[in-house]
Amino acid sequence: MPKVIYIAHDGARTELDIAEGENVMHGALYNGVEGIVGECGGALACATCHCYIDEAWTEKVGGPGSQAELDMLENTAAEVKPNSRLTCQIAVTPELDGLVVHMPEAQY
């Protein structure tokens, strides 16, 4: 299984093997990773799964995949940066093995 590395705002690091095809948000929620809330369950309706893609991964992950994700990013509690994404919109693939995501200070 591909590994995803979640970095909390305080620097705490959690490395998890996430099933291929699952999204990065569910990987965090199913494993109790704090910092990703996913209030809407991945329906692209809340922006509480906002993260910052590590600079080493931004090209491989790419930018927001839809206008809906761009619109939802306007509702984040933390600053939106060029590497901002919603983790519910990032599918885990073998190509993303080792992906590093940084959580913002707050989701609300």
Summary of the structure (lengths in Angstrom):
residues: 108
radius of gyration: 12.1
end to end distance: 31.1
largest distance: 32.3
contacts: 331
relative contact order: 0.29
helix: 25%
strand: 21%
